[in-house]
Amino acid sequence: METDYRKQSIRKTLMEVKDTNRRPPTVAKKSAPPEQTNAEQFYYSKQMQSKTTMVVVLNGGEQLEGVIEWYDKSCLKLNRVGAPNLLLYKHCIKYIYKADPE
C-alpha cells in the first residue's frame, strides 16, 4: 500500500499536465506596415515643383534626361529639351536620379 501511495503523490493530475503545456500569453502582433507610405508622391511632387532635371534609366540601360511634368500609378511624363516629351511606364524604369547641375 505504501508504494501505491507514493506513486500517486508523484503523478500529476491531468489538469496539472495541461497547465504546464499551455503556451505563455501571446504578445500583441505588430501591425503590418502601411501599403501606401506616400514617399513616392512626396519625392515626385518635390522634383516637379522645383523643375529638377532628372535622369531616368530604363531597364535596357538607355538613359533619358528631362523634367517630370506629372505622374500617376503606372506612368510618368518626362519633358525633354530639344527632344520629344515621353510618357514612360514605371515598370520599364530601372531607377531615377537627379542630373548633375552643369
N, C-alpha and C positions, 0 to 999 in steps of 0.2 A: 504494500500500500504506500509506503513512503516513496518509492521510486515513481509511482504514478503521480503523486502529488508534486514531486519535483519537476517532472516533465510538463505538467500543466502550468506550473508557475513560470516556466521558462518560455513556453509557447506564447506567441502573440495572438490576440484575437483577430478576427477578420477585419474589424473596424480599425484596429491599430495598424495593420498592414496597409490598408487603403490610405490611411492618413500619411504614412511615410512615403507612399508612391505618388502623392499629389505633387504637382508642379508648383513652384513658387508663383505668387501672383504676377501676372504679366504686366510689364511696364507699358504705358500707353504708346502705341506705334506712332512713329513720326509721320506726319502727313507728307504726301507726295509733293515734289516741287511744282510750282505753278506751270501750266502749259505755256502761257504767254508771259514773258518777262519784260516785254516792251523794249529790250535793249536794241534790237534791230531798228525799231521805229525811232528811238532816240538818236541812234547813230546816223541813219539816213536823213532825218529831219535836220540835224545839225549841219551835215555836209551840204544839203540843199540850200539852207538859209545862207550859209557863208559862201556858196558857189565855189566850193573847193574842187580843184581839178583832181580827178581820181583815175587810177589805172585799174582796169578790170582785166584779169587774166582768165581766159576761158579754159575749159577742160583740155582742149587740144594744144594749149600753150600760147595761143595768139593773145597779144596784149592790145587793149583798146584804151584810149585816153579821152576823157571828157568830163562834163559836169552832169551829175544826176539831176534830172528835171523832176521826175516823180517815180513812185514805185507802188506796187501792190503785193498781194500774197505770192504771186507766181512770177512776176517780171519787174524790170525797171527800165526807164527810158534814159538813154545816155545822149546828151547833146555834145557834138564834137565841132571843133573849129576847122573849117576847110574840108570837111567830110560829111557825109550824110549822118543824120541822127539815127540812133539804133534803138530798137526795142529788144531787150535781152531777157531770155528766160533764166530764172535763177538757177535752175538745175544744170544749166550749161556753164555757170560761173564757178571757177575753181576758188578764187579769192579776189579781194578788192583791197587796194591800199591807196593812200594819198600820194599824189605825184610830187616829186621834188620841186620846190619853188625855184624857178630859174630867173 
